[in-house]
Amino acid sequence: MDLIEAIKKEQGERGLNDTKLSALLGIDLSTWSRIKRGVRPPGGKFLTAVMRNLPEIGLVVIDYMRHDDSEGS
């Protein structure tokens, strides 16, 4: 499952709108909006916040980081 797709699924299951999700993650709403639309790639702070606050999708985050690392090699 794609990282953003997994976050949006968890967001829906928790009944969080974008404002509440960004508050939970400790990021600006505009940052989440740009990441969600693919305008900005998820950075370290964002990925750490997702791992800490949405542990249910931790494996998806790890998979994303592995995939991202392999593209940079």
NORTADA-V530356 format. One record per helix or strand of 3 or more residues. SS is the DSSP state (alpha for helix, beta for strand). FROM is the first residue (numbers start at 0). TO is the last residue. Records with the same first field share a line. If there is no record, write none. Layout:
SS: FROM-TO + FROM-TO
This chain:
alpha: 2-13 + 17-24 + 28-36 + 43-52 + 54-71
